[in-house]
Amino acid sequence: MGTLTYAALNAPFLAAALLVALAAVLVRRAPLWRVVGLTALGVLLLTAVFDNVLVGTGIVGYDASQLTGAYIGVAPVEDFAYAIAAVLLLPALWRLLTPSAPQHAPTPDAPQ
C-alpha cells in the first residue's frame, strides 16, 4: 500500500467542510459570504506568514515526495487546506446550529 500524500490527507477535511457549507446553503441558512471571504483573506494571509516562518526556520518539515510541489513562499499549499476548511466549516456550522428567530404573524393593529 502506498503512502498517503498530504493532499489526500486534506481531501476528507475539505470535502466535509464543503458538504456542511452546501447544507447551509440548501436549507437557506448560508453564512454571509462577503464576511466569509474577508475572513478567508485574513486567515490565509496569517497562515502564509506563520507557515513560512515555521517551514523556513525548520520547526516544521515535510516529506517532499508527499507534496504536490506547489508552494507559497516556502510553505506547501497543502498547509492551507485546514485554514480553508475552518473558514468554510465554522460559519456554516454556526448558521446551521443557531436557532432561527420565530416568525411572528403581524397583528391586525400593527403597522405594515
N, CA, C and O atoms as a Tinker XYZ file with bonds, in Angstrom:
   448  protein
     1  N      0.848000   -1.185000    0.000000    73     2
     2  CA     0.000000    0.000000    0.000000    64     1     3
     3  C      0.887000    1.240000    0.000000    63     2     4     5
     4  O      1.853000    1.309000    0.759000    81     3
     5  N      0.569000    2.215000   -0.842000    73     3     6
     6  CA     1.364000    3.426000   -0.951000    64     5     7
     7  C      1.152000    4.339000    0.249000    63     6     8     9
     8  O      0.198000    4.189000    1.013000    81     7
     9  N      2.056000    5.273000    0.386000    73     7    10
    10  CA     1.918000    6.225000    1.485000    64     9    11
    11  C      0.892000    7.287000    1.114000    63    10    12    13
    12  O      0.679000    7.588000   -0.061000    81    11
    13  N      0.281000    7.832000    2.114000    73    11    14
    14  CA    -0.758000    8.838000    1.942000    64    13    15
    15  C     -0.108000   10.205000    1.723000    63    14    16    17
    16  O      0.724000   10.630000    2.525000    81    15
    17  N     -0.477000   10.887000    0.654000    73    15    18
    18  CA     0.059000   12.224000    0.407000    64    17    19
    19  C     -0.665000   13.232000    1.285000    63    18    20    21
    20  O     -1.750000   12.967000    1.801000    81    19
    21  N     -0.042000   14.389000    1.443000    73    19    22
    22  CA    -0.672000   15.438000    2.242000    64    21    23
    23  C     -1.978000   15.902000    1.594000    63    22    24    25
    24  O     -2.938000   16.210000    2.300000    81    23
    25  N     -2.024000   15.954000    0.278000    73    23    26
    26  CA    -3.252000   16.351000   -0.417000    64    25    27
    27  C     -4.368000   15.337000   -0.155000    63    26    28    29
    28  O     -5.514000   15.725000    0.073000    81    27
    29  N     -4.044000   14.051000   -0.187000    73    27    30
    30  CA    -5.045000   13.014000    0.089000    64    29    31
    31  C     -5.509000   13.075000    1.542000    63    30    32    33
    32  O     -6.673000   12.805000    1.838000    81    31
    33  N     -4.607000   13.427000    2.438000    73    31    34
    34  CA    -4.968000   13.568000    3.845000    64    33    35
    35  C     -5.916000   14.759000    4.045000    63    34    36    37
    36  O     -6.830000   14.699000    4.867000    81    35
    37  N     -5.695000   15.826000    3.298000    73    35    38
    38  CA    -6.529000   17.024000    3.410000    64    37    39
    39  C     -7.901000   16.863000    2.772000    63    38    40    41
    40  O     -8.861000   17.503000    3.203000    81    39
    41  N     -8.005000   16.027000    1.762000    73    39    42
    42  CA    -9.234000   15.907000    0.980000    64    41    43
    43  C    -10.487000   15.647000    1.817000    63    42    44    45
    44  O    -11.495000   16.319000    1.598000    81    43
    45  N    -10.475000   14.703000    2.769000    73    43    46
    46  CA   -11.711000   14.478000    3.541000    64    45    47
    47  C    -12.129000   15.684000    4.374000    63    46    48    49
    48  O    -13.322000   15.939000    4.541000    81    47
    49  N    -11.160000   16.425000    4.894000    73    47    50
    50  CA   -11.497000   17.608000    5.692000    64    49    51
    51  C    -12.114000   18.698000    4.820000    63    50    52    53
    52  O    -13.093000   19.336000    5.205000    81    51
    53  N    -11.531000   18.901000    3.649000    73    51    54
    54  CA   -12.091000   19.895000    2.732000    64    53    55
    55  C    -13.467000   19.454000    2.231000    63    54    56    57
    56  O    -14.375000   20.276000    2.105000    81    55
    57  N    -13.621000   18.171000    1.949000    73    55    58
    58  CA   -14.914000   17.664000    1.483000    64    57    59
    59  C    -15.986000   17.836000    2.561000    63    58    60    61
    60  O    -17.112000   18.234000    2.260000    81    59
    61  N    -15.643000   17.542000    3.799000    73    59    62
    62  CA   -16.599000   17.703000    4.899000    64    61    63
    63  C    -16.999000   19.167000    5.046000    63    62    64    65
    64  O    -18.178000   19.471000    5.223000    81    63
    65  N    -16.036000   20.068000    4.975000    73    63    66
    66  CA   -16.332000   21.496000    5.091000    64    65    67
    67  C    -17.238000   21.955000    3.954000    63    66    68    69
    68  O    -18.178000   22.720000    4.171000    81    67
    69  N    -16.953000   21.488000    2.745000    73    67    70
    70  CA   -17.793000   21.851000    1.599000    64    69    71
    71  C    -19.206000   21.298000    1.743000    63    70    72    73
    72  O    -20.172000   21.978000    1.399000    81    71
    73  N    -19.338000   20.077000    2.244000    73    71    74
    74  CA   -20.670000   19.483000    2.429000    64    73    75
    75  C    -21.487000   20.257000    3.461000    63    74    76    77
    76  O    -22.683000   20.475000    3.266000    81    75
    77  N    -20.861000   20.668000    4.543000    73    75    78
    78  CA   -21.579000   21.443000    5.564000    64    77    79
    79  C    -21.970000   22.810000    5.005000    63    78    80    81
    80  O    -23.082000   23.280000    5.245000    81    79
    81  N    -21.072000   23.447000    4.265000    73    79    82
    82  CA   -21.398000   24.743000    3.650000    64    81    83
    83  C    -22.549000   24.577000    2.653000    63    82    84    85
    84  O    -23.449000   25.414000    2.594000    81    83
    85  N    -22.516000   23.507000    1.880000    73    83    86
    86  CA   -23.597000   23.236000    0.928000    64    85    87
    87  C    -24.912000   22.989000    1.657000    63    86    88    89
    88  O    -25.961000   23.466000    1.225000    81    87
    89  N    -24.861000   22.250000    2.755000    73    87    90
    90  CA   -26.071000   22.017000    3.550000    64    89    91
    91  C    -26.649000   23.327000    4.047000    63    90    92    93
    92  O    -27.866000   23.516000    4.031000    81    91
    93  N    -25.785000   24.238000    4.491000    73    91    94
    94  CA   -26.253000   25.546000    4.967000    64    93    95
    95  C    -26.930000   26.319000    3.837000    63    94    96    97
    96  O    -27.948000   26.978000    4.052000    81    95
    97  N    -26.372000   26.237000    2.654000    73    95    98
    98  CA   -26.974000   26.920000    1.501000    64    97    99
    99  C    -28.323000   26.293000    1.167000    63    98   100   101
   100  O    -29.297000   27.004000    0.921000    81    99
   101  N    -28.380000   24.981000    1.159000    73    99   102
   102  CA   -29.608000   24.285000    0.769000    64   101   103
   103  C    -30.759000   24.522000    1.741000    63   102   104   105
   104  O    -31.919000   24.535000    1.327000    81   103
   105  N    -30.463000   24.709000    3.018000    73   103   106
   106  CA   -31.536000   24.969000    3.981000    64   105   107
   107  C    -31.725000   26.469000    4.210000    63   106   108   109
   108  O    -32.380000   26.897000    5.161000    81   107
   109  N    -31.133000   27.246000    3.312000    73   107   110
   110  CA   -31.277000   28.707000    3.328000    64   109   111
   111  C    -30.777000   29.325000    4.632000    63   110   112   113
   112  O    -31.372000   30.266000    5.157000    81   111
   113  N    -29.677000   28.781000    5.141000    73   111   114
   114  CA   -29.053000   29.340000    6.338000    64   113   115
   115  C    -27.578000   29.576000    6.070000    63   114   116   117
   116  O    -26.738000   29.433000    6.959000    81   115
   117  N    -27.275000   29.937000    4.836000    73   115   118
   118  CA   -25.884000   30.146000    4.439000    64   117   119
   119  C    -25.285000   31.322000    5.200000    63   118   120   121
   120  O    -25.982000   32.281000    5.530000    81   119
   121  N    -23.995000   31.238000    5.473000    73   119   122
   122  CA   -23.337000   32.376000    6.113000    64   121   123
   123  C    -23.272000   33.562000    5.153000    63   122   124   125
   124  O    -23.555000   33.428000    3.962000    81   123
   125  N    -22.908000   34.684000    5.668000    73   123   126
   126  CA   -22.728000   35.869000    4.837000    64   125   127
   127  C    -21.410000   35.708000    4.091000    63   126   128   129
   128  O    -20.339000   35.869000    4.677000    81   127
   129  N    -21.484000   35.395000    2.812000    73   127   130
   130  CA   -20.293000   35.013000    2.064000    64   129   131
   131  C    -19.284000   36.142000    1.943000    63   130   132   133
   132  O    -18.086000   35.878000    1.852000    81   131
   133  N    -19.730000   37.388000    1.939000    73   131   134
   134  CA   -18.780000   38.505000    1.884000    64   133   135
   135  C    -17.917000   38.514000    3.146000    63   134   136   137
   136  O    -16.707000   38.729000    3.077000    81   135
   137  N    -18.539000   38.281000    4.282000    73   135   138
   138  CA   -17.803000   38.223000    5.549000    64   137   139
   139  C    -16.873000   37.013000    5.559000    63   138   140   141
   140  O    -15.730000   37.109000    6.007000    81   139
   141  N    -17.360000   35.883000    5.069000    73   139   142
   142  CA   -16.521000   34.682000    4.995000    64   141   143
   143  C    -15.318000   34.943000    4.094000    63   142   144   145
   144  O    -14.202000   34.540000    4.421000    81   143
   145  N    -15.532000   35.609000    2.972000    73   143   146
   146  CA   -14.432000   35.918000    2.059000    64   145   147
   147  C    -13.395000   36.831000    2.688000    63   146   148   149
   148  O    -12.194000   36.599000    2.541000    81   147
   149  N    -13.843000   37.867000    3.387000    73   147   150
   150  CA   -12.908000   38.764000    4.064000    64   149   151
   151  C    -12.148000   38.036000    5.160000    63   150   152   153
   152  O    -10.949000   38.247000    5.342000    81   151
   153  N    -12.843000   37.187000    5.881000    73   151   154
   154  CA   -12.193000   36.375000    6.914000    64   153   155
   155  C    -11.164000   35.454000    6.282000    63   154   156   157
   156  O    -10.062000   35.297000    6.807000    81   155
   157  N    -11.518000   34.845000    5.159000    73   155   158
   158  CA   -10.599000   33.945000    4.465000    64   157   159
   159  C     -9.322000   34.679000    4.064000    63   158   160   161
   160  O     -8.226000   34.136000    4.202000    81   159
   161  N     -9.456000   35.900000    3.572000    73   159   162
   162  CA    -8.264000   36.674000    3.207000    64   161   163
   163  C     -7.345000   36.864000    4.404000    63   162   164   165
   164  O     -6.134000   36.674000    4.299000    81   163
   165  N     -7.915000   37.233000    5.527000    73   163   166
   166  CA    -7.113000   37.433000    6.735000    64   165   167
   167  C     -6.477000   36.153000    7.233000    63   166   168   169
   168  O     -5.291000   36.127000    7.564000    81   167
   169  N     -7.267000   35.090000    7.284000    73   167   170
   170  CA    -6.756000   33.806000    7.770000    64   169   171
   171  C     -5.668000   33.269000    6.844000    63   170   172   173
   172  O     -4.642000   32.778000    7.315000    81   171
   173  N     -5.883000   33.358000    5.540000    73   171   174
   174  CA    -4.879000   32.854000    4.596000    64   173   175
   175  C     -3.613000   33.697000    4.622000    63   174   176   177
   176  O     -2.514000   33.162000    4.476000    81   175
   177  N     -3.746000   34.993000    4.805000    73   175   178
   178  CA    -2.564000   35.848000    4.928000    64   177   179
   179  C     -1.761000   35.474000    6.172000    63   178   180   181
   180  O     -0.541000   35.321000    6.104000    81   179
   181  N     -2.439000   35.328000    7.297000    73   179   182
   182  CA    -1.745000   34.932000    8.527000    64   181   183
   183  C     -1.141000   33.537000    8.404000    63   182   184   185
   184  O     -0.033000   33.292000    8.881000    81   183
   185  N     -1.865000   32.631000    7.769000    73   183   186
   186  CA    -1.341000   31.282000    7.548000    64   185   187
   187  C     -0.079000   31.347000    6.700000    63   186   188   189
   188  O      0.904000   30.666000    6.991000    81   187
   189  N     -0.104000   32.160000    5.661000    73   187   190
   190  CA     1.071000   32.289000    4.789000    64   189   191
   191  C      2.269000   32.807000    5.573000    63   190   192   193
   192  O      3.372000   32.277000    5.444000    81   191
   193  N      2.060000   33.827000    6.372000    73   191   194
   194  CA     3.167000   34.403000    7.133000    64   193   195
   195  C      3.728000   33.387000    8.121000    63   194   196   197
   196  O      4.929000   33.117000    8.121000    81   195
   197  N      2.874000   32.830000    8.954000    73   195   198
   198  CA     3.363000   31.961000   10.018000    64   197   199
   199  C      3.842000   30.607000    9.497000    63   198   200   201
   200  O      4.810000   30.058000   10.022000    81   199
   201  N      3.194000   30.068000    8.488000    73   199   202
   202  CA     3.679000   28.807000    7.916000    64   201   203
   203  C      5.044000   28.980000    7.261000    63   202   204   205
   204  O      5.894000   28.094000    7.346000    81   203
   205  N      5.254000   30.123000    6.609000    73   203   206
   206  CA     6.563000   30.376000    6.018000    64   205   207
   207  C      7.637000   30.495000    7.097000    63   206   208   209
   208  O      8.763000   30.036000    6.904000    81   207
   209  N      7.298000   31.104000    8.219000    73   207   210
   210  CA     8.260000   31.177000    9.327000    64   209   211
   211  C      8.540000   29.771000    9.865000    63   210   212   213
   212  O      9.698000   29.402000   10.062000    81   211
   213  N      7.492000   28.993000   10.102000    73   211   214
   214  CA     7.670000   27.652000   10.671000    64   213   215
   215  C      8.452000   26.729000    9.738000    63   214   216   217
   216  O      9.343000   26.003000   10.181000    81   215
   217  N      8.120000   26.759000    8.457000    73   215   218
   218  CA     8.815000   25.897000    7.499000    64   217   219
   219  C     10.213000   26.440000    7.211000    63   218   220   221
   220  O     11.179000   25.681000    7.132000    81   219
   221  N     10.312000   27.754000    7.055000    73   219   222
   222  CA    11.592000   28.368000    6.727000    64   221   223
   223  C     12.644000   28.200000    7.807000    63   222   224   225
   224  O     13.832000   28.088000    7.504000    81   223
   225  N     12.223000   28.182000    9.061000    73   223   226
   226  CA    13.177000   28.010000   10.165000    64   225   227
   227  C     13.435000   26.543000   10.484000    63   226   228   229
   228  O     14.302000   26.227000   11.300000    81   227
   229  N     12.689000   25.648000    9.847000    73   227   230
   230  CA    12.892000   24.226000   10.078000    64   229   231
   231  C     12.134000   23.655000   11.264000    63   230   232   233
   232  O     12.315000   22.489000   11.615000    81   231
   233  N     11.286000   24.469000   11.883000    73   231   234
   234  CA    10.481000   23.966000   13.008000    64   233   235
   235  C      9.543000   22.869000   12.518000    63   234   236   237
   236  O      9.321000   21.872000   13.205000    81   235
   237  N      8.995000   23.068000   11.318000    73   235   238
   238  CA     8.104000   22.092000   10.698000    64   237   239
   239  C      8.728000   21.689000    9.370000    63   238   240   241
   240  O      9.202000   22.534000    8.611000    81   239
   241  N      8.723000   20.399000    9.103000    73   239   242
   242  CA     9.255000   19.920000    7.829000    64   241   243
   243  C      8.297000   18.934000    7.186000    63   242   244   245
   244  O      7.450000   18.348000    7.860000    81   243
   245  N      8.432000   18.759000    5.902000    73   243   246
   246  CA     7.560000   17.869000    5.147000    64   245   247
   247  C      8.395000   16.941000    4.286000    63   246   248   249
   248  O      9.497000   17.288000    3.861000    81   247
   249  N      7.865000   15.770000    4.039000    73   247   250
   250  CA     8.478000   14.840000    3.088000    64   249   251
   251  C      8.115000   15.350000    1.696000    63   250   252   253
   252  O      6.958000   15.268000    1.285000    81   251
   253  N      9.087000   15.870000    0.981000    73   251   254
   254  CA     8.843000   16.483000   -0.326000    64   253   255
   255  C      8.199000   15.519000   -1.314000    63   254   256   257
   256  O      7.489000   15.957000   -2.220000    81   255
   257  N      8.427000   14.230000   -1.161000    73   255   258
   258  CA     7.828000   13.268000   -2.089000    64   257   259
   259  C      6.320000   13.125000   -1.880000    63   258   260   261
   260  O      5.631000   12.545000   -2.719000    81   259
   261  N      5.803000   13.651000   -0.763000    73   259   262
   262  CA     4.372000   13.558000   -0.461000    64   261   263
   263  C      3.640000   14.862000   -0.751000    63   262   264   265
   264  O      2.442000   14.972000   -0.486000    81   263
   265  N      4.347000   15.848000   -1.291000    73   263   266
   266  CA     3.770000   17.155000   -1.596000    64   265   267
   267  C      3.460000   17.281000   -3.076000    63   266   268   269
   268  O      4.022000   16.563000   -3.904000    81   267
   269  N      2.559000   18.201000   -3.402000    73   267   270
   270  CA     2.220000   18.449000   -4.809000    64   269   271
   271  C      3.332000   19.201000   -5.528000    63   270   272   273
   272  O      3.433000   19.135000   -6.753000    81   271
   273  N      4.163000   19.910000   -4.781000    73   271   274
   274  CA     5.231000   20.694000   -5.389000    64   273   275
   275  C      4.865000   22.158000   -5.556000    63   274   276   277
   276  O      5.688000   22.947000   -6.020000    81   275
   277  N      3.652000   22.538000   -5.188000    73   275   278
   278  CA     3.230000   23.942000   -5.243000    64   277   279
   279  C      3.465000   24.583000   -3.877000    63   278   280   281
   280  O      3.130000   24.011000   -2.840000    81   279
   281  N      4.042000   25.769000   -3.900000    73   279   282
   282  CA     4.396000   26.455000   -2.662000    64   281   283
   283  C      3.939000   27.900000   -2.702000    63   282   284   285
   284  O      3.813000   28.498000   -3.771000    81   283
   285  N      3.696000   28.445000   -1.544000    73   283   286
   286  CA     3.520000   29.880000   -1.360000    64   285   287
   287  C      4.677000   30.271000   -0.452000    63   286   288   289
   288  O      4.659000   30.015000    0.752000    81   287
   289  N      5.668000   30.888000   -1.045000    73   287   290
   290  CA     6.926000   31.096000   -0.330000    64   289   291
   291  C      7.595000   29.739000   -0.174000    63   290   292   293
   292  O      7.842000   29.044000   -1.160000    81   291
   293  N      7.886000   29.366000    1.063000    73   291   294
   294  CA     8.448000   28.026000    1.311000    64   293   295
   295  C      7.416000   27.075000    1.904000    63   294   296   297
   296  O      7.716000   25.910000    2.164000    81   295
   297  N      6.196000   27.576000    2.116000    73   295   298
   298  CA     5.130000   26.751000    2.692000    64   297   299
   299  C      4.380000   26.016000    1.578000    63   298   300   301
   300  O      3.954000   26.641000    0.607000    81   299
   301  N      4.215000   24.705000    1.708000    73   299   302
   302  CA     3.463000   23.967000    0.693000    64   301   303
   303  C      1.983000   24.354000    0.727000    63   302   304   305
   304  O      1.443000   24.676000    1.786000    81   303
   305  N      1.337000   24.319000   -0.432000    73   303   306
   306  CA    -0.078000   24.715000   -0.496000    64   305   307
   307  C     -0.946000   23.803000    0.369000    63   306   308   309
   308  O     -2.015000   24.207000    0.828000    81   307
   309  N     -0.490000   22.594000    0.586000    73   307   310
   310  CA    -1.263000   21.675000    1.445000    64   309   311
   311  C     -1.448000   22.237000    2.842000    63   310   312   313
   312  O     -2.411000   21.893000    3.527000    81   311
   313  N     -0.532000   23.100000    3.272000    73   311   314
   314  CA    -0.628000   23.720000    4.593000    64   313   315
   315  C     -1.850000   24.614000    4.730000    63   314   316   317
   316  O     -2.291000   24.895000    5.844000    81   315
   317  N     -2.396000   25.058000    3.619000    73   315   318
   318  CA    -3.506000   25.999000    3.657000    64   317   319
   319  C     -4.870000   25.314000    3.708000    63   318   320   321
   320  O     -5.889000   25.980000    3.892000    81   319
   321  N     -4.897000   24.009000    3.550000    73   319   322
   322  CA    -6.167000   23.279000    3.495000    64   321   323
   323  C     -6.973000   23.412000    4.781000    63   322   324   325
   324  O     -8.190000   23.591000    4.733000    81   323
   325  N     -6.309000   23.325000    5.929000    73   323   326
   326  CA    -7.053000   23.391000    7.185000    64   325   327
   327  C     -7.594000   24.793000    7.435000    63   326   328   329
   328  O     -8.670000   24.945000    8.013000    81   327
   329  N     -6.866000   25.813000    7.010000    73   327   330
   330  CA    -7.366000   27.182000    7.146000    64   329   331
   331  C     -8.603000   27.372000    6.270000    63   330   332   333
   332  O     -9.586000   27.978000    6.698000    81   331
   333  N     -8.551000   26.858000    5.052000    73   331   334
   334  CA    -9.697000   26.961000    4.146000    64   333   335
   335  C    -10.890000   26.181000    4.704000    63   334   336   337
   336  O    -12.022000   26.665000    4.674000    81   335
   337  N    -10.636000   24.988000    5.207000    73   335   338
   338  CA   -11.716000   24.170000    5.778000    64   337   339
   339  C    -12.354000   24.884000    6.965000    63   338   340   341
   340  O    -13.578000   24.899000    7.097000    81   339
   341  N    -11.538000   25.469000    7.820000    73   339   342
   342  CA   -12.073000   26.166000    9.001000    64   341   343
   343  C    -12.907000   27.370000    8.606000    63   342   344   345
   344  O    -13.962000   27.616000    9.190000    81   343
   345  N    -12.439000   28.126000    7.615000    73   343   346
   346  CA   -13.170000   29.323000    7.183000    64   345   347
   347  C    -14.513000   28.953000    6.557000    63   346   348   349
   348  O    -15.471000   29.720000    6.662000    81   347
   349  N    -14.598000   27.803000    5.913000    73   347   350
   350  CA   -15.873000   27.345000    5.357000    64   349   351
   351  C    -16.757000   26.697000    6.421000    63   350   352   353
   352  O    -17.953000   26.977000    6.509000    81   351
   353  N    -16.152000   25.835000    7.217000    73   351   354
   354  CA   -16.912000   24.995000    8.145000    64   353   355
   355  C    -17.510000   25.776000    9.315000    63   354   356   357
   356  O    -18.696000   25.630000    9.610000    81   355
   357  N    -16.711000   26.595000    9.979000    73   355   358
   358  CA   -17.186000   27.225000   11.207000    64   357   359
   359  C    -18.376000   28.158000   11.003000    63   358   360   361
   360  O    -19.347000   28.049000   11.752000    81   359
   361  N    -18.354000   29.073000   10.024000    73   359   362
   362  CA   -19.547000   29.919000    9.849000    64   361   363
   363  C    -20.776000   29.124000    9.401000    63   362   364   365
   364  O    -21.897000   29.434000    9.803000    81   363
   365  N    -20.564000   28.100000    8.569000    73   363   366
   366  CA   -21.704000   27.292000    8.123000    64   365   367
   367  C    -22.306000   26.530000    9.306000    63   366   368   369
   368  O    -23.527000   26.475000    9.454000    81   367
   369  N    -21.460000   25.953000   10.136000    73   367   370
   370  CA   -21.971000   25.259000   11.327000    64   369   371
   371  C    -22.685000   26.236000   12.257000    63   370   372   373
   372  O    -23.743000   25.924000   12.804000    81   371
   373  N    -22.107000   27.402000   12.428000    73   371   374
   374  CA   -22.719000   28.420000   13.303000    64   373   375
   375  C    -24.132000   28.730000   12.824000    63   374   376   377
   376  O    -25.074000   28.760000   13.617000    81   375
   377  N    -24.272000   28.960000   11.524000    73   375   378
   378  CA   -25.591000   29.291000   10.971000    64   377   379
   379  C    -26.552000   28.111000   11.076000    63   378   380   381
   380  O    -27.736000   28.298000   11.355000    81   379
   381  N    -26.051000   26.903000   10.854000    73   379   382
   382  CA   -26.916000   25.727000   10.926000    64   381   383
   383  C    -27.360000   25.419000   12.354000    63   382   384   385
   384  O    -28.481000   24.958000   12.567000    81   383
   385  N    -26.497000   25.668000   13.325000    73   383   386
   386  CA   -26.795000   25.281000   14.709000    64   385   387
   387  C    -27.425000   26.386000   15.539000    63   386   388   389
   388  O    -27.886000   26.133000   16.652000    81   387
   389  N    -27.454000   27.616000   15.015000    73   387   390
   390  CA   -28.096000   28.715000   15.728000    64   389   391
   391  C    -29.586000   28.670000   15.445000    63   390   392   393
   392  O    -30.004000   28.666000   14.287000    81   391
   393  N    -30.389000   28.635000   16.504000    73   391   394
   394  CA   -31.840000   28.595000   16.261000    64   393   395
   395  C    -32.291000   29.835000   15.498000    63   394   396   397
   396  O    -31.816000   30.941000   15.753000    81   395
   397  N    -33.199000   29.640000   14.574000    73   395   398
   398  CA   -33.708000   30.778000   13.816000    64   397   399
   399  C    -34.736000   31.524000   14.655000    63   398   400   401
   400  O    -35.393000   30.945000   15.520000    81   399
   401  N    -34.862000   32.807000   14.386000    73   399   402
   402  CA   -35.831000   33.632000   15.101000    64   401   403
   403  C    -37.236000   33.201000   14.698000    63   402   404   405
   404  O    -37.487000   32.940000   13.522000    81   403
   405  N    -38.142000   33.125000   15.647000    73   403   406
   406  CA   -39.514000   32.737000   15.295000    64   405   407
   407  C    -40.144000   33.783000   14.385000    63   406   408   409
   408  O    -39.920000   34.983000   14.546000    81   407
   409  N    -40.921000   33.316000   13.444000    73   407   410
   410  CA   -41.623000   34.209000   12.518000    64   409   411
   411  C    -42.994000   34.507000   13.110000    63   410   412   413
   412  O    -43.834000   33.617000   13.243000    81   411
   413  N    -43.204000   35.756000   13.459000    73   411   414
   414  CA   -44.488000   36.163000   14.041000    64   413   415
   415  C    -45.387000   36.714000   12.948000    63   414   416   417
   416  O    -44.959000   37.490000   12.094000    81   415
   417  N    -46.625000   36.300000   12.996000    73   415   418
   418  CA   -47.612000   36.862000   12.070000    64   417   419
   419  C    -47.939000   38.276000   12.539000    63   418   420   421
   420  O    -48.055000   38.519000   13.741000    81   419
   421  N    -48.087000   39.207000   11.607000    73   419   422
   422  CA   -48.428000   40.573000   12.026000    64   421   423
   423  C    -49.794000   40.608000   12.688000    63   422   424   425
   424  O    -50.718000   39.909000   12.272000    81   423
   425  N    -49.909000   41.421000   13.714000    73   423   426
   426  CA   -51.200000   41.583000   14.393000    64   425   427
   427  C    -52.017000   42.587000   13.595000    63   426   428   429
   428  O    -51.453000   43.411000   12.874000    81   427
   429  N    -53.337000   42.526000   13.715000    73   427   430
   430  CA   -54.194000   43.423000   12.911000    64   429   431
   431  C    -53.899000   44.902000   13.150000    63   430   432   433
   432  O    -54.045000   45.706000   12.229000    81   431
   433  N    -53.487000   45.283000   14.366000    73   431   434
   434  CA   -53.262000   46.706000   14.651000    64   433   435
   435  C    -51.797000   47.122000   14.423000    63   434   436   437
   436  O    -51.449000   48.285000   14.630000    81   435
   437  N    -50.941000   46.182000   13.999000    73   435   438
   438  CA   -49.527000   46.526000   13.775000    64   437   439
   439  C    -49.365000   47.183000   12.410000    63   438   440   441
   440  O    -49.944000   46.731000   11.422000    81   439
   441  N    -48.567000   48.261000   12.362000    73   439   442
   442  CA   -48.328000   48.910000   11.062000    64   441   443
   443  C    -47.540000   47.983000   10.139000    63   442   444   445
   444  O    -46.695000   47.210000   10.590000    81   443
   445  N    -47.826000   48.073000    8.859000    73   443   446
   446  CA   -47.152000   47.187000    7.906000    64   445   447
   447  C    -46.288000   47.948000    6.971000    63   446   448
   448  O    -45.647000   47.355000    6.102000    81   447
